[in-house]
Amino acid sequence: LFPEARVARMDLDTTRSRHAYERIIDDFSAGRTNILIGTQMVSKGLDFDRVSVVGILNADTMLNYPDFRAYEHAFMMMAQVSGRAGRKGRQGLVLLQTKSPQLPVIQQVVRNDYESFYRDLLEERRAFRYPPFCRLIYIYLKHRHDTMVSAAAFDLSCRLRQWFGERVLGPDKPTIAKVKQMNIRKIVLKLENGIDLKRVREYLHMAQEQLLKDPRYGSLVIYFDVDPL
């Protein structure tokens, strides 16, 4: 299609300065580059007249991300970037690469069937007790020694289960389990709507104080992420 295609890349490394970002966009918009390859930032708020083909590579990466909102974010992203093809009354072509074309969410993206996607997603969240049918609190523990943070997380989860029972999930290693020499563990607390949040805070602070009184956990860091985004 383009025997001498001029290709540009748009990602974090190539857009560190404001002028670099503007130059990449201006060159592609003016036709000085023919193919733009980039990360998800390519789909955000850009309007190009000449775009006729859009490719979504390895959509499974978005779908398999370990977060309950993964399908929601993936559907939004694929719908956004698909809308970049065929602007101003011209029909475009969207190529979607996936190993799981049978997934309902893939078929819903292809049909742009957001109503069906919304119904399925809402029913799934209702069944597995995720927002908006409950509230989430993520509890993170950090320590330089992996064995120590593992023991502390297990200890804290046992304390919390005394009060919250099956509302407590974990502990587990998060997707990023080590940052700046600090090993991380994560506990999830699922709370039904209407629960006494004041009492919940009291229990959480009590469990935290009890754990940190243990001399083994003197340098342990604990923090809470309420209603995580």
N, C-alpha and C positions, 0 to 999 in steps of 0.2 A: 504493500500500500504506500509506504514511504521509503523509496530506495535511498534517499539521503535524509532520513528523519533526524530531526534535532530533538534530543531528549533532555528533559530537566527533572531534577529530583527535589521534592519538597518534604522535608522532615525536620526533626529537631536539630540535626547537625548542620543542615544547609540554611536554616532560618534563624540563626542565633541573633542576628541584628535585624532591626526593623527594615532597613534598606534592602537587605538580602531577600526578605519576604516579598517586599513590593516589587523588586526586580524580577523575581521568578513569576509572579502573577502577571505583571505587565508584559513580559516576554511571551507568555503562553496566550494571553488575551489578544495580543497583537499578531500572533501567528509566527513569531520569531522562533518559537519551539513548537513542535507538533505533538509530542507525547509528554505527559506529565505523570511521573510516578511518585507516589507519596504515601504517607501514613494517613490516619483518619482525619488529619487536619485538611486534607484535600476536599472533604465533603462539607466543610463548615462555611456556609454563607457565601460561596463563590458562584458567580454567574458568568458563564462564558458562551458567546454566541456560536462559536465554531465546533463545539464538542458534539461528536456524533456517536462515539463508542466509549463506553465505560466498562472497565473490568474490575470485578471484586474478587481478589485472590484469597484463597484459603479462608473462606467464611467460617469454617469450623473453629478457627482460633477464637473468634468472638463468641461463638455459641457455647464452647466448652470451658469458658473462663469460670473459675469457681466462685460465683457470686449469684445470688438468687435473682438479680436483675439482668443477668447476662443476655437472655433472650430479648428483653425489652430494649436494651442498649443496641444489640445486634440488629433488631428490626428497624430501629430508628436510623442507625447508621447506613444500612443497606438501602432503605427507602430514600434517604437524603442523597446519597451518592448516585443512585439510579436516576434521580431527578435532574442530574447534571447533563444527561444525554438528550439530544433532540429538542433543544429549546426553540422557542418562538415559532411553534406550529410545525416544526419538522420532526419526523419520527426518528428516534435514536435506537441504538442497540446496546443492551446491557448483558454482559457475560458474567455469570456467577459461578465460581469454582467451589465445589463442595464434595465431600465424600459421602454425604448423607442427604441426597436429593429427596428421599422419602419423608424427611421430617416435616410435620405440619407447618412449622414456622417458615421453612424454605418455600413451601408451596404458597403460603400466605404472602410472603414477600413478592413472589413472582406474580401473583394475582393482585397485589396491592390491597389485600383483604384485611385492613386494619381492624374492622369490626369483629371478625372471627378470631383474629389474634388476641384482641382485648378480652373477649369472652373466655377463651381457653386459658389465658394467663391468669385471669382473675379466679377462675375455678381452681387452678393449680395452687395458687397462693392461699386460697381458702382451705384446701385440703391439707396443706403442709404447714399452715399457721405462719404465714409471712405477711408483712404489711400489704394492704391496709387493715388486715384482720388481727394484727397484733403489733406490738412494739418490740424493737430489738435493742439490746445493749451488748456491745462487744467489749470484752475485758481482756486487755493485753498485759502480759508480764514480760519483763526484760531482765536479763542477767548475763554477765560475761561467760559464765560456765553453763554449758548446755544441760548437764545433769542436774544442776541446781535449779534452773528455771523449769525443767521438766517436773522435778519433785514439788516445787512450789505451786505449779499450776495444778497438779493432781491434788495437792492438799487443799488449795482454794476451792476447786470444783467440788470436793467432798463436803466442805463447809457450806457451800451455797446449796447443795442438794438437800441438806438438812432442812432448809427453809423453802426452797423453790421446787424441789422434786424434779420431775421430768422436764421442767422448763429450762434446765441447764443442759447444754450440749458441749462436749469437749472435755478436756482440752485437746487441741490439735495444733499442728504447725501451720501458720498462715502461708499464703503463697510466697511471700518474701519472709523467710524465717530467720534472717540474720542481717542486721544493719549496723555498720560501724562497730564491729566486734561484739555486738549485743545480740544474744540469742533470744528468740521471741516465741511465746506461746499465746494461744487465743482461746477464750471461752465465750460461748454465745449464750445469752439469756433471752428467751422468748417470753414476752409478757402479754397476756390477753388485754384487750382494750377495757378500760374501766378499773384496772387494778390500782390499789392504793400506792401511788408513786412515792409518797413521803415515807411510807413504811419500807418500800424497796430500797430507797436511798439509805435509810438507817441500817438495814441488813448488810448492804454492800460495804458501807464504811466500817461497820463492826467486823465483818470478815476480813477486810483489809488491815485493820488495826491489829487483830488477833494474829494474822499471818506475819506481819512485820515485827511483832514482838519476839518472834523466834530468832535467836542470834544467828542461825544459819542463813537467814534471808536479809541480813543487814543492808546489803547493797542492791536489793531487789527493787525494781521499778514497776509500779502498777498504775495503769490509767484506764479510764472508761470512755467509750465512744457511744453516746446515746443517740438513737435514731440515725445510724450511720448512713451517709450518702453514697 
